[in-house]
């Protein structure tokens, strides 16, 4: 049973075309356990109504840890001289895609650091080969690139692109991303949308100096831009970065952010991120799925290289065989849900459906 105040706020968030910032902050600031449970329950109802009970799978291949950037929290940053660098061959990447296809998963996510050494034509040929050989969608996550490169990959067959904004506070963004431009990040995202990619973004919770107002701004940005997919997870500082001694993001705030984002966006795909499954050595992905998430991303990066894609320490599923996380079926059963092996294309459409609290 919803308390009257919380229910009225959640209803306003759900029905508003443009939610009030005060309502978003109110939901994020909930501290009472009963009220937080109400928030999660409401978000789960929105997820069920708009997304169904399936948990979509995306097979991820982290094909290179080369990166030109110096992000203050990420272990891939170019200043980390302790990290051994790698790039998989085209044959290795296609073999990973074949393993994903054989597992029944219909989406491959090709992810790397943002590197100027990435050959756009080389990646385009890999996209073409995957499209020719396997019946699957391709998501790219390789950072800020030129319009011509985005066009090339789209023509080659790429369907989706994930480029997290990470924070919509421009000052905070540029402080944490030396030599990077907040406006260029935004322009890249706009370019991806204009080119017809299913467009993904997301945020990091727990950044130094981040406020509840900042997180509310992120959620309002997600709602306004109508992203097709959104990845939300905690900051997990890497010991080889400037934020080595900063605490990890608060998992309760991560889950509340997932829940409010689900209520406001309704039918964006929201993964229970690997970071959410790795913070403080505890796997919170089940809780994220119960608070509005509907996607899990099994890792198909080959074992010898998987440990080297160390954005943060303590990453989940580093030693299992490719894609083999026993978590999947067990968690779906515990939640009364099912694994969904469909492509899971965007459902981001305008809707006037109502939810019953």
N, C-alpha and C positions, 0 to 999 in steps of 0.2 A: 504494500500500500504506500503510495507516495505521500509525503508531507505536503501540505498545501503550498508553502513557499517554493520549495524545490520544484514541485510539479509545474507551477505556473511559469517559472523561469525556463524549465526544459521545454515546455510547450511553446513558449515564445521563440526559443532558439530554433525549434523544429519548423514552425510555421512561417517565420519571418523570411522574406526574400533577402533582406540584408539585416542580419542580427545586430542588436545593440551591443557595443563593446562592453557595457556594464554587465549585461547578462552573461557574456562569455567569461568575463573575469569572475563573476559570482560563482559560476560552475567550477572554474579552475581553482578557486579559493576554498572550496568545501573542505572541511576538516573532520566533521563528524562522520564516524564510520557508517552509520545508518544512511545518512544523506549521500555519501559517496557510493554506497551500494545501490541507492536509487538511481544515481547518475548512470552507473554501469548497466543496470537493468534496463533503463530507458534506451540507452545506446544499443544494447543487444536486441531490443525489440525493433529498433529502426533498421539494424543490420538484417534481421530476419525478414522484415517486410520488403526491403528494397534489394537485398542481395541473395536471399535464400539461406539454406543451411549448409551449403557446400563450402569447403575450405579449398581454395584454389592453390595449385602448386606451380611454382616457377623454378626451373632448374638453373642455378647460377654457375657460371664459369668465370673465375677471376683470372683472366688470361695474361695479365701483366701487372707488376707492382712498380713499374717505372712511373715517376711523377716529377713534374717541373715545379710544383708548388711547395710552399713552406707553411701550410696550415698548422696552427699552433697546437693542435690536439691529435693530429693524424700521424701514425707511425710510418706512412708511406712518404712523408715529406722528404724533399731532396736533401735536407740537412742531416738526415738520419744515416750516418755512414756505417752504422752497425748492421744495417739490413742488407742481405744479399738480394740482388735484383734479378728478375727473370722475366722472360716473355715466352709464352708457349708458341710452338710452331703452328702453322695453319693446320697441319695434319693432326696435331694433338687437340686443337680446338674442335675440329670436326668430329674426332673420335668422342670427345665429351658430349657433343650434341647428339651423336648416335646413341650414347648411353642414356641420355635424357629421353630421347624418342622411344627407346626400348622399354623404358620404365613407364611409358604411357603418358608422360608429361608433355603438354602441347606448347610450352613456352620455354625458350632458352634466353637467359639474361647474360649478355657478354659485357663484362665489367673490367675496368682497369683504372689505374691512376691517370691523371691528365698529363699526357706526355707529348711533346712536339716531335718525338721520334716515332710516334705511331703513324704508319704509312696508310693513308686513307684508301688508296687503291687496293692495298693488301687486305684491309678489313672488308672492303666492298666485295672482293672476290670470295672471301669466307662467307659473307652473308648470302651471296648468290648460290654457293655450293650447298649451304644448309637449306636454303629455300628449295633448291632443286631436288635434294635427296630426302628431305623430311617434311612432314606435314605439321609445321609448328610456327608459332609467332616468334619474332625476334625483338628483344628489348636491348637497346644499347645504353651503357652508362660509362662514358669515357670522357666526360667533362665538357668544358667550354671549347667549342670548335667553330670554324668559319662557316658561313652560310653555304658556301660551295661544298664543304665536306658533308654537312647535314643533307644537302640535296643529293649528293652522290650516294650516300647510304640509304636514303629513302628510295631512290630509283633502283638500288640493288635489291631492295625487299625488306628493309628494316621497318618494323611496325610501330615500335614504341621507343621512348627515350626517357630515361630518368636523370634529372639534373636537380638535385635538392637545393633549395634556396638556403637552407640551414638556419637562417634567421633573417627576418625582414627588417630588423633594425640596422640601417646602413652603417652607422658608426661602429656597432658591435661586429658586423660582418667584416668590415675592412680592418678592424683591429686584430681579428683572429685569422685573417687571410692576407698577410703582407704581400704586396705587389699585385693583388687581385682587385678587381673593380666590381662593386655591387651593381652598378648600372650595366656592365657587360653581362653579368650573370642574368639579370632581368631580360636583357635584349636577346640573349641566347634562348631563353625560355619562350619568349615571344616568337622568335624565328621558328622554333620547333612546332609551336602551335599552328603558325601560318602554313607550314609545309605539310601539315596533315598527320604528324606523328600523334599517337596517343601519348599524352604529355604527363610526365610525372614530376613531382616535387617532394618536399618534406622538410622536416626540421629536427634539430638536435636540442634536447632538453637538458639543462644544467650547465650551459655555457657561462663562464665567469661574467658577472654583471648583468646577466639576463633577468628580466623581471616578469611577473605575471602579465603585465601589460604588453610586454614584448611577445609572449606566447599567444596572447589573445590576438595581437596583430597578425601573427602568422596564420592563425585559424581563419581570420576574416579575409586574409589574402587568398588562402586556399579556396574559400567559398566564392569569392569574387571572380577568381580566374577559372573556376570550374575544372580543376585538374582531374585527369582520369584516374590517377593513382597517387598515393601519398605515403611516404615512409617516415615514420616518427619513432625515434628511439633516444636512449639516454646517452649523454656524453660519457665515454669511458676513456679517461686520459691514458695515453701511451707513455711509459716511463722514458722514452727517448725523445720527448717533446717538451716544449716550454711549459706545458700545463701538467707536467708529470705529478706534481703534488696537489693538484686541484681535485676535490672530491668528485666522485661519479654523480651523474644526474639522479635526482630523486625518482625512484621507479613509480611511486604513487602519482607524481605529477605527469610522468610519461603516460600512465594508464588513463588519467583524467583527460589529457590532451587527445589521446586516441578517441575516447568516448565523446568528447565535445565535437571533435572533427567529424566523427560519424554522424552525429545528430544534425550538424550544420550542413554537411555535404551530401548526406543521405546515401548516394550510390557511387561514391569514389571507391576504388579498390584500396584497402588499407592492410598492409602486411603486418603480421606479428614479427617484427624485425629480429634479425640475428642478434643485434646488440641488446634488445629487450630480453633475449634468451641467455645473455652472457654477463649481465651486470652483477658485480659482487659474487660471481660464481654461481648464481641462482638463475634458473630458467623461468622467466615470467611470461613466456609466450602464451601459455594457456590462459592466463589472466587477461592478456591483450585480446585474445580471441573472444573471451567472454565479455569484453568491454567494447566490441564493435569491429574488431579486425576480422578479415576474411581470407587472408593469403599467408602461405608459408613458403619459404624459398630454400629448398634443399640444396646443399653445396655439392657440385659435381667437379670442382677443381681437383685435379689429380693430387694424391696425398703428398708426394715429395715437395710440391710447391704450395700447398694450401696453407701451411704454417707461415709461409713468407708473405702472405697477403695480410699483414698484421697492422690493420688500421688501429686496432686497440687490442690490449691483452685479454686473455681468458676467453677467446672466441669459442663459441659453441660448435660442436661437431667437427673437430679438427682431425680426429684419428679414425673415424668410421670410414668404411669403403664409400666410394662415390655415391652420394645421394642417400646413403643408408642411415637415416636417423629414425630409430625405433619410435621416437616421439610421435610420429605422424598419426598412424592408425589409432594408437592408444589414446592420444589426446582427443581426436575426433569422437571416439566412442565415449570418453568421459564427459564430453560436452553435449552428447546427443546429436552430433553432427556427422557429416560424411566427407571423405576426400573427393574433390571434384577434379577430374582429369580433363576438363574442357579447356579451350584456349583462354577463356575468361577475358574476352575483349571488353572495351569500355562500356559501361552502362550509364555514363554521365549524360543524362537527359533531364530536361526540366519535368518536374512531376508535381501534381497537386494532391497525391495520395495522402490520406490521413493515417495516423498511427493511433492505435488504441492503447492507452496507458494501463 
